[in-house]
Amino acid sequence: MKKIIVLGAGAMGSAFTVPCLDKGNDVVLVGTYLEDEAIDNIKKENNFHKILNCTLPKNLIVEKFENFQNELQKKPDLIVIGVNSKGIEWAGKEISKNYNSTSAILLLTKGLTIINDKFETLVEKFKFILANNNVAKSNVSAIGGPCLASGLANRIKSSVVLANENKDVVKNIGNIISTDYYSTEFSDDLLGVEICAAIKNIYSMIIGASEGLSSNIADKDIKSKYYLNTAASLMYKAISEMTYFTKSLKGREESVYGLAGLGDLYVSSAGGRNSRMGKYLGEGYDYKTAKEKFMKNDTIEGAELALEIGTKVLKDFDNKKIPLMSSLIKSIIENKKLEISW
């Protein structure tokens, strides 16, 4: 039995506890400082999670953030980060207060960022935050793949890829968390896996817009019935662009065609917040209007990523090589109607 702490009681962090518990581990789910009410509700409802709409295992220990440092002092075997990309810096600072170098860290959070005018993965950012807070040695891995939280929480067969430059590290993590319904693959292409896991959120927004983008002359009913031609075309073009972008940042092409790329893009395009926002953009809404009107309390990872790295992408890349990404970035940054050049 291993001790696992999951920081972040949102959908994915909470769902991740299910296979960890089924594997026989001692698991503690700790909410962030913004999730005290959510933690109270989970406890009050006997581990029923409102966002996931299901009951988490009875042996899951659920704690408020005020108890996080106490849990860290118990030297967990694995610390899982389930906060959104905006919370990464905060999480790094909190973990650094009582981090033990024997604890492996696994980021569920996906994204890219800019540090010193250079594209960096969230693993690199997290290591940078720890180092700036007097943690000289850390062991951080990433996860990617087609795994929606609601499916995982209900033990639907799912596959993910764990990535670390030292493949033995993620093989050890895989041994801790893999079950008959939650299978793990392993990659030493940490860079490629993280790039794919991040940018697929942008492309799932674009594919989500396919119905609205499918015709300039057909009526809404016709488009709703026959837009899959457009969706398939956008999927193909998205994978081509993801390959170009990933290789440009020194990731490997194989990761684009693996679970973190093609696999995750498929499931994210079929359902999820990014795809849903894309649908509204395809209908002609600008981002800010759609966010306020339909998804006010949702984090749209693809839009957040566009705002985080978009300006540098437009400056550093040949926009003709990534027309879909460029179009989406311009739409978000300039808050204008999404238009794709075919």
C-alpha positions in Angstrom: 0.0 0.0 0.0 1.3 3.5 -1.0 0.2 6.8 0.4 -1.1 9.2 -2.3 -2.2 12.9 -1.8 -4.3 14.5 -4.5 -4.4 18.3 -4.3 -7.5 19.7 -6.0 -11.1 18.5 -5.5 -12.3 19.3 -9.0 -13.6 16.7 -11.5 -10.3 15.2 -12.6 -8.5 15.3 -9.3 -11.4 13.6 -7.6 -12.0 11.0 -10.3 -8.3 10.1 -10.2 -8.7 8.9 -6.6 -10.9 6.1 -7.8 -8.3 3.9 -9.5 -5.7 4.8 -6.8 -8.1 3.5 -4.2 -9.1 0.4 -6.2 -5.4 -0.5 -6.4 -5.3 -0.6 -2.6 -3.6 2.6 -1.8 -4.1 5.0 1.1 -5.5 8.1 -0.7 -6.3 11.6 0.6 -8.1 14.2 -1.5 -7.3 17.7 -0.3 -9.3 20.7 -1.6 -7.6 24.0 -2.5 -8.1 27.0 -0.4 -11.1 27.9 -2.7 -12.8 24.5 -2.2 -13.7 24.4 1.5 -17.4 24.5 0.7 -17.0 21.7 -1.9 -15.1 19.6 0.7 -17.8 20.2 3.3 -20.5 19.1 0.7 -18.6 15.9 -0.2 -18.3 15.0 3.5 -21.9 15.9 4.2 -23.1 13.8 1.3 -21.0 10.7 2.2 -18.5 11.3 -0.6 -21.0 12.2 -3.2 -19.3 14.5 -5.7 -21.8 17.0 -7.3 -19.7 17.8 -10.4 -19.0 14.1 -11.2 -22.6 13.2 -10.2 -21.4 10.0 -8.5 -20.3 8.8 -5.1 -16.5 8.4 -4.6 -15.3 5.3 -2.7 -16.2 5.3 1.0 -12.6 4.7 2.0 -11.5 8.0 0.4 -10.2 10.5 3.0 -11.3 14.0 2.2 -9.7 17.0 3.8 -9.8 20.8 3.6 -6.7 22.7 2.5 -5.9 23.7 6.1 -4.7 20.1 6.7 -2.5 19.9 3.6 0.8 20.5 5.3 0.0 17.9 7.9 -0.5 15.4 5.1 2.7 16.4 3.3 4.7 15.8 6.5 3.6 12.1 6.3 6.0 11.8 3.3 3.5 10.5 0.7 4.8 8.2 -2.1 2.9 10.2 -4.7 1.6 13.8 -4.8 -0.9 14.4 -7.6 -1.6 18.0 -8.7 -5.2 18.4 -9.9 -5.5 22.2 -9.9 -6.1 24.2 -13.1 -3.2 25.9 -14.9 -3.8 29.2 -13.0 -3.2 27.4 -9.7 0.2 25.8 -10.6 2.3 28.5 -9.1 0.3 28.5 -5.9 0.4 24.7 -5.7 4.2 24.7 -6.2 4.8 27.2 -3.4 2.6 25.2 -1.0 4.2 21.9 -1.8 7.7 23.4 -1.3 6.9 24.1 2.3 7.1 20.4 3.3 8.3 18.6 0.2 10.3 15.4 0.6 12.5 14.5 -2.4 11.4 10.8 -2.1 7.9 11.8 -3.1 7.1 11.6 -6.8 4.9 14.4 -8.2 2.4 13.8 -11.0 0.7 16.7 -12.9 -2.8 16.2 -14.1 -2.8 19.8 -15.1 -2.1 20.4 -18.8 -0.7 23.6 -20.4 2.2 25.5 -21.8 3.7 28.8 -20.6 6.3 31.4 -21.5 9.4 31.7 -19.2 12.1 34.1 -20.2 10.6 34.5 -23.7 10.7 30.7 -24.2 8.0 28.1 -24.5 8.0 25.9 -21.4 5.9 22.9 -20.3 4.1 23.0 -16.9 6.5 20.4 -15.6 9.4 22.7 -16.2 7.4 25.6 -14.7 6.6 23.5 -11.7 10.3 22.5 -11.2 11.2 26.2 -11.6 8.7 27.2 -8.9 10.0 24.5 -6.5 13.6 25.6 -7.1 12.7 29.2 -6.4 11.3 28.0 -3.1 14.4 26.1 -2.0 13.6 22.7 -3.3 16.8 21.7 -5.0 15.7 18.2 -6.1 12.3 17.2 -7.3 10.8 14.4 -9.3 7.9 15.6 -11.6 6.0 13.7 -14.2 3.1 14.5 -16.5 0.0 12.6 -17.7 -1.9 12.7 -21.0 -4.5 10.8 -22.8 -8.2 10.4 -23.6 -9.7 10.2 -20.2 -12.7 12.3 -19.2 -13.2 12.6 -15.5 -16.8 11.4 -15.4 -15.9 8.2 -17.2 -12.9 7.5 -15.0 -15.0 8.1 -11.8 -17.5 5.4 -13.1 -14.6 3.0 -13.9 -15.0 3.1 -17.7 -12.1 1.5 -19.4 -9.6 4.3 -20.1 -5.9 4.6 -21.2 -3.3 7.3 -20.4 0.3 7.9 -21.0 2.7 8.8 -18.2 5.7 10.8 -19.2 9.1 11.5 -17.6 12.6 11.7 -19.2 13.4 8.7 -17.0 10.9 6.1 -18.1 11.5 4.0 -14.9 10.0 6.8 -12.8 6.6 6.6 -14.6 6.7 2.8 -14.7 6.8 2.9 -10.9 3.9 5.4 -10.8 2.0 3.1 -13.2 2.5 0.2 -10.9 0.8 2.2 -8.2 -2.2 3.5 -10.1 -3.0 1.0 -12.9 -6.1 -1.1 -12.7 -8.0 -3.4 -15.1 -10.0 -0.4 -16.3 -7.3 2.3 -16.0 -4.3 1.3 -18.2 -1.1 3.2 -18.4 1.5 3.5 -21.2 4.9 5.1 -20.6 7.0 7.7 -22.5 10.3 9.4 -22.1 9.1 12.1 -24.5 8.0 14.4 -21.7 8.2 17.4 -23.9 6.1 15.9 -26.7 3.4 14.5 -24.4 3.0 17.8 -22.6 2.8 19.8 -25.8 0.2 17.5 -27.2 -1.8 17.4 -24.0 -1.9 21.2 -24.0 -2.5 22.2 -27.6 -5.2 19.6 -28.2 -7.4 21.9 -26.1 -7.1 24.6 -28.7 -7.8 22.2 -31.6 -10.8 20.6 -29.8 -12.3 24.1 -29.7 -11.8 24.3 -33.5 -13.3 20.9 -34.1 -16.2 21.8 -31.7 -16.9 24.7 -34.0 -17.3 22.5 -37.1 -21.1 22.5 -37.2 -21.2 26.3 -37.4 -18.3 26.4 -39.8 -19.6 23.7 -42.1 -21.5 26.0 -44.5 -22.1 29.6 -45.3 -25.4 28.8 -47.2 -27.0 25.8 -45.5 -29.6 26.4 -42.8 -29.1 25.3 -39.2 -31.0 22.1 -39.6 -28.9 20.9 -42.5 -25.7 21.8 -40.8 -26.6 19.9 -37.6 -27.2 16.8 -39.7 -24.3 16.8 -42.0 -21.4 18.7 -40.4 -19.3 15.6 -39.8 -17.6 16.1 -43.2 -16.3 19.4 -41.8 -15.4 17.9 -38.5 -13.3 15.1 -40.1 -11.5 17.7 -42.3 -10.7 19.8 -39.3 -9.5 16.7 -37.3 -7.1 15.8 -40.1 -5.8 19.4 -40.4 -5.5 19.6 -36.6 -3.3 16.6 -36.4 -1.1 17.9 -39.2 -0.6 21.2 -37.4 0.0 19.5 -34.0 2.7 17.4 -35.7 4.4 20.6 -37.1 4.0 22.5 -33.8 5.3 19.7 -31.6 8.3 18.9 -33.7 9.1 22.6 -33.9 9.4 22.7 -30.1 11.5 19.5 -30.2 8.9 17.0 -29.2 8.5 13.7 -31.0 6.0 13.1 -33.8 5.0 9.7 -32.3 3.5 11.5 -29.3 1.1 13.4 -31.6 -0.2 10.0 -32.9 -0.4 8.6 -29.4 -2.8 8.9 -26.5 -1.8 12.4 -25.5 -2.3 13.7 -29.1 -4.8 11.9 -31.4 -6.4 10.0 -28.6 -7.0 13.0 -26.3 -8.1 15.2 -29.2 -10.7 12.7 -30.2 -12.4 12.5 -26.8 -12.0 16.3 -26.1 -13.6 17.1 -29.4 -16.5 14.7 -28.8 -17.3 16.2 -25.4 -16.0 18.7 -22.9 -15.7 22.3 -22.1 -13.4 23.2 -24.9 -15.5 21.6 -27.5 -18.6 23.2 -26.1 -17.0 26.7 -26.2 -16.0 25.9 -29.8 -19.6 25.2 -30.7 -20.6 28.7 -29.6 -17.7 30.3 -31.5 -18.8 28.4 -34.6 -22.2 29.8 -34.2 -20.7 33.3 -34.4 -20.3 34.4 -30.8 -17.2 36.1 -29.7 -15.3 34.5 -26.8 -16.2 36.9 -24.1 -19.9 36.9 -25.0 -20.0 33.1 -25.1 -18.2 32.8 -21.8 -20.5 35.2 -20.0 -23.7 33.9 -21.6 -23.1 30.2 -21.5 -20.0 29.1 -19.5 -19.5 31.8 -17.0 -18.2 29.6 -14.2 -16.2 27.2 -16.4 -12.5 27.2 -17.0 -11.9 26.9 -20.8 -8.3 25.5 -21.0 -7.9 26.1 -24.7 -8.8 29.7 -24.4 -6.6 30.1 -21.4 -3.7 28.6 -23.3 -4.4 30.9 -26.3 -4.2 33.9 -24.0 -1.0 32.5 -22.3 1.1 31.7 -25.4 -0.9 33.2 -28.3 1.1 36.4 -28.9 4.4 34.5 -29.0 2.9 31.8 -31.3 1.8 34.4 -33.8 5.2 36.1 -33.6 7.4 33.0 -33.8 5.5 30.7 -36.1 4.6 30.9 -39.8 0.9 31.3 -39.5 0.4 29.6 -42.9 1.8 26.4 -41.4 -0.7 26.5 -38.5 -3.8 28.3 -39.9 -6.3 26.7 -37.5 -4.3 27.5 -34.4 -3.6 31.0 -35.6 -7.3 31.6 -36.4 -8.4 30.4 -33.0 -5.7 32.5 -31.2 -6.6 35.6 -33.1 -10.3 35.0 -32.3 -9.7 34.7 -28.6 -7.1 37.5 -28.2 -8.9 40.0 -30.3 -12.3 38.8 -29.1 -13.7 38.6 -32.6 -15.7 36.1 -34.6 -13.9 32.8 -35.5 -13.1 32.6 -39.2 -11.1 29.8 -40.8 -9.4 30.2 -44.1 -10.2 27.0 -46.1 
